[in-house]
Amino acid sequence: MRRYLIGLSVATLAAVSVGIAEAGPARAVNDCDFEFATSHPDVYKPQITGRGLAGCDTPPDSHQVQLALEYEQGGRWVVASAKTDNTIPPPFRAGGHRYEVSAACYAGTWRMAVAIRGTIQGHTFQFEDHSGTVDIPASVCHPRF
């Protein structure tokens, strides 16, 4: 699970801290977490699917998640499909909010990517991450070209 801090830090109540930290003992007053449901995209022939889950201890003013499936082509990552969701996620203890994106499955190397943007108390925050990769052989899904 990756925590992206989006609020007033306990140590500096007057300043807004925007940072990225691994889940652990250091916490902000207001924070959100995101995790990919699996370590890499899942193949459900004829589709590839990516899933994630977010939760916020204190609701931000706005929260936009873009979950994408990317494939590697010529040493670069290309977006095959992306889905944007503006839901303010509830805390994980209340179930959080689930995200899912799918694309046609083709042979190659794939990963999930997430970009989260929002505001809290008039301050903007952003967070980006990607999952591990999965290599899908031509025996499982057709070649792209």
C-alpha positions as CSV (number, residue, x, y, z in Angstrom):
1,M,0.0,0.0,0.0
2,R,1.3,3.5,-0.8
3,R,0.3,6.4,1.3
4,Y,0.1,9.9,-0.2
5,L,-0.1,12.6,2.4
6,I,-2.4,15.4,1.6
7,G,-3.0,17.4,4.7
8,L,-1.7,19.2,7.7
9,S,1.2,17.4,9.3
10,V,1.1,16.7,13.0
11,A,4.5,18.4,13.6
12,T,3.7,21.6,11.5
13,L,0.0,22.3,12.0
14,A,0.4,25.6,10.2
15,A,2.0,24.3,7.0
16,V,0.5,22.0,4.5
17,S,2.6,18.9,3.7
18,V,2.3,17.1,0.4
19,G,4.5,14.0,0.2
20,I,4.7,10.4,-0.6
21,A,5.6,7.9,2.0
22,E,5.4,4.1,2.4
23,A,2.7,3.0,4.9
24,G,4.3,3.2,8.3
25,P,4.2,4.9,11.7
26,A,4.5,8.5,10.4
27,R,1.1,9.8,9.6
28,A,-0.5,13.2,8.6
29,V,-3.7,14.5,10.1
30,N,-5.4,13.9,6.7
31,D,-4.1,11.2,4.4
32,C,-5.2,8.8,1.7
33,D,-3.9,5.4,0.6
34,F,-4.0,3.7,-2.8
35,E,-3.1,0.1,-3.6
36,F,-3.2,-2.0,-6.7
37,A,-5.4,-5.1,-6.2
38,T,-2.6,-7.3,-7.6
39,S,1.1,-6.8,-8.3
40,H,0.5,-6.7,-12.0
41,P,-2.5,-6.6,-14.5
42,D,-4.6,-9.8,-14.7
43,V,-5.3,-11.6,-18.0
44,Y,-8.9,-12.7,-18.5
45,K,-8.8,-13.7,-22.2
46,P,-9.7,-11.7,-24.4
47,Q,-9.1,-8.9,-21.9
48,I,-6.4,-7.6,-19.6
49,T,-7.7,-5.9,-16.4
50,G,-6.2,-3.6,-13.8
51,R,-7.8,-3.0,-10.4
52,G,-7.0,-0.7,-7.5
53,L,-8.4,0.5,-4.2
54,A,-8.2,4.0,-2.5
55,G,-9.3,5.2,0.9
56,C,-9.1,8.5,2.7
57,D,-9.2,9.0,6.5
58,T,-10.6,12.5,6.0
59,P,-12.3,13.3,2.7
60,P,-10.4,15.8,0.5
61,D,-12.3,18.5,-1.3
62,S,-11.6,16.8,-4.6
63,H,-10.0,13.5,-5.6
64,Q,-9.5,12.3,-9.2
65,V,-8.1,8.9,-9.9
66,Q,-7.0,7.8,-13.4
67,L,-6.2,4.1,-13.6
68,A,-4.6,3.0,-16.8
69,L,-3.3,-0.1,-18.5
70,E,0.0,0.5,-20.3
71,Y,2.1,-1.7,-22.7
72,E,5.7,-1.4,-23.5
73,Q,6.6,-0.5,-27.1
74,G,10.0,0.5,-28.3
75,G,11.2,1.1,-24.7
76,R,8.3,3.5,-23.9
77,W,5.0,2.9,-22.1
78,V,1.9,3.5,-24.1
79,V,-1.6,3.9,-22.6
80,A,-3.9,1.2,-24.0
81,S,-6.9,2.2,-21.9
82,A,-7.6,4.6,-19.0
83,K,-10.5,5.3,-16.7
84,T,-11.0,8.4,-14.6
85,D,-13.1,8.5,-11.5
86,N,-13.9,11.6,-9.4
87,T,-15.4,9.7,-6.4
88,I,-14.2,10.9,-2.9
89,P,-13.1,7.6,-1.4
90,P,-14.3,6.6,2.1
91,P,-11.8,5.2,4.6
92,F,-10.5,1.7,4.1
93,R,-12.3,0.6,7.3
94,A,-15.6,1.6,5.4
95,G,-14.5,-0.4,2.3
96,G,-12.6,2.3,0.4
97,H,-13.4,2.9,-3.3
98,R,-12.6,0.3,-6.0
99,Y,-11.3,1.2,-9.5
100,E,-11.1,-1.0,-12.6
101,V,-9.9,-0.6,-16.2
102,S,-9.8,-3.2,-19.0
103,A,-8.3,-3.3,-22.5
104,A,-8.1,-5.9,-25.3
105,C,-5.3,-8.3,-24.5
106,Y,-2.3,-8.4,-26.8
107,A,1.0,-10.2,-26.4
108,G,3.7,-8.0,-24.8
109,T,4.7,-6.4,-21.5
110,W,2.0,-4.7,-19.5
111,R,1.6,-2.7,-16.3
112,M,-1.0,-0.6,-14.4
113,A,-0.4,3.1,-13.8
114,V,-2.3,5.4,-11.5
115,A,-2.3,9.2,-11.3
116,I,-4.2,10.9,-8.5
117,R,-4.9,14.6,-8.2
118,G,-7.0,16.6,-5.8
119,T,-7.4,19.4,-3.3
120,I,-7.7,19.7,0.4
121,Q,-8.3,22.9,2.2
122,G,-7.5,24.8,-1.0
123,H,-4.1,23.1,-1.6
124,T,-3.5,20.7,-4.4
125,F,-1.9,17.3,-4.2
126,Q,-0.8,14.6,-6.7
127,F,0.5,11.1,-6.6
128,E,1.7,8.7,-9.4
129,D,2.7,5.1,-9.3
130,H,2.8,2.0,-11.4
131,S,2.6,-1.7,-10.7
132,G,5.0,-4.5,-11.6
133,T,4.9,-5.8,-15.1
134,V,3.5,-9.0,-16.7
135,D,4.8,-10.5,-19.9
136,I,2.0,-12.0,-22.0
137,P,3.1,-14.5,-24.6
138,A,1.6,-14.7,-28.1
139,S,0.2,-18.2,-27.1
140,V,-2.1,-16.4,-24.6
141,C,-3.1,-13.2,-26.5
142,H,-2.6,-12.3,-30.2
143,P,0.4,-10.1,-31.2
144,R,-0.5,-6.4,-31.4
145,F,0.8,-6.1,-35.0
